[in-house]
């Protein structure tokens, strides 16, 4: 009996905290198990980040054919770079946020290292160049609607769809990773965490350039590629740094690395972090870590059947620095959940 008052006191203390919560408003997929798995994935992100944001998700579970496990199509907002940078500064809460903001380009424009445009030379516009003419693509960004909510650029609880996520019912999924992933089954919750990650802003505008570039289409004027994302400010290469660019926006097969300080320090030295594009790069969408290196949940390919997918500190850092803010006591919750998602990541199934 003596312990009861203490327990009650703790309960009051927790309830008394002003805690905004990241939450997800997810429509039914029409499949009860998929709905349950999707809710677990949403709870994962809600356990790590505490923004007063509701992400509205239109969910689906249907036969997509092919090798795609799941796909996310997110609404994106076009935002003046000035407003984006100011919002990033106002939203900064972690040490990494401070580093990120301190290294964002000052002024109202940024310079990009780009190719595959009508201004580029070489076969199919292969030669990158420094685009610093202050055009539309140097003065605006395009980030997911959920990311804009996290940054306070729009109301965090604004209604309407933020993203549409569909899972491929043609695969045999294990919808509950708590007891491991069954033999021959794909980790549904891991795939759902990945797709929600895209909705939350882990994207690259390089995919738009890559898709709309020679020889399949284009070339188009560089000012049309107003698709630099929040994550793209972490995308660099040795060549983009040498050219004096603020980010690498090229569609080609050169290495691109992740850095939160404008390219001075790579997130993990020597690691080649980003996928390079389906058409002109390495065959994977640029909106991912590099394939098969085990960098994290945003790897373009999921763990093989029978294995869980891993969320890493690198994943969490990326979401932190694009505008998501940690819960008041991040360490116990994130470590516990990361532990739950455990072990190694090997490749085989593609997801987008
Ligand atoms: Zn993906």
Boltz pocket constraint, residues with backbone or C-beta under 6 A from the ligand:
constraints:
  - pocket:
      binder: B
      contacts: [[A, 194], [A, 198], [A, 287], [A, 288], [A, 298], [A, 299], [A, 300], [A, 351], [A, 352]]
      max_distance: 6.0
